[in-house]
Amino acid sequence: MRVNSNSKARTRAAVGLTVAALAAGATAGAGPAAAQPKAAPAPAPAADCSAAYRIEQKLSSGTTWRMCWRYDGKAGLVLENISYQPKGEPKQIKVLNSARLGQIHVPYDDGSVEYDDLTGFDFAQGLMNLAPGECPGGTIKTVKVPDSWNEDPNVKGVCTTTRSRGHAYRMQGDTANKVFQADGKDLLVYTVNQVGWYEYMTEWRFQDDGTITMNVGATGSLSWDDYDAGDGRGWPIGKGASAKATSHSHNAFWRLDFALDGSTKNAVEQYDSTVTAPTRGQRAPTTKTTRTKVTKELAGDSKNYRWWRVVSATGKNKDGHARSYEIVPGSTTKYPGRSYTKHDVYVTQYNKCELFASHNPGNCGPGAGKSVDKWVNGQTLTHPVVWTNIGFHHIARDEDQQPMPVHWQGFSIVPRDVTAMNPLTPAELAWQNGHWQPRR
């Protein structure tokens, strides 16, 4: 819930988020990447940004992530020129031109209000100062907030640190006394932005296996001003049933501009599998998977046994397979109330003014429309941009006070054939690529 829409007076006091709450933003998905034999490391290419806006982290498992950051007056934190270099790869592998939030759309169940927090409710200006304890072992970067309403626009608001995510893998070896096991490591980049009563934690997790996970966590406070759901749709908070908190949705959009291996000429593919009951003589059902090349702009819906990937036009791994990233949606409740929230994944042809999934402020030309669904109009994809929509229907509960526990929504992009083996493979197993047989 949020403060009354007529009041925008807020303070930028340090938020009291705990390390435990930060750790609660578990990754929305994980998947296999790959590893290579050891090779002499090549020098990193010149950075695309100055040192103050550069993020470079070599994780203890040997993977290095590099990127630039900037702060947008509406989108907040924007990450650019994102590349991944697992151990054994002689050079970094570019993944994304840019990654940013595309909107947080918040409609209320009683139809009284709806908000577009990025373009209409000063999301970026609500950047919060972070205390050192909220970024343990890391660095807090200072942001000059555009159009800040504070006397001092400089906010210590971007945390970069590392996290352990638990098991990266575990495998019993050929002999009973050998277990291969390792913990996974992540680079975590995050901000906290206050919008009304809410505080949004926007986090980006860059895993040592090449996975990138994007999460938005909503915390802060329920608004006492909204305990007035007279239409019966709300949930009673506190003693008795007289004070009802208004239920609402959070529809979070992300915008990803892919540039695998440094090229924007990526291909998009959709995979669908069909399971057929066993026929006579078969012992089990059969499953057939088909590929559909997505050559035109797409408004896609998640279905059972359906997934998408973005494929490099130029790069292959050491097995000769085209590098790609698979889109792995997290848990979602799709909101049917607006045309732009009716689909889970959009793929649009790049247009520099198409930046926000709804109420886009840019003038993208006659008849272009102000939302992502209007931009899917049959153009051929030569430079695809991927938009994901992850929804959460928030029906408040007693436990949401006080403060409100973080509730997360997000998704991952997972490397598929980016490297020839798991990039975390121990050297002892590096020979087991493809159709191998036990050594004698």
Disulfide bonds with the S-S distance in Angstrom:
Cys49-Cys68 2.18
Cys135-Cys159 2.10
Cys353-Cys364 1.97
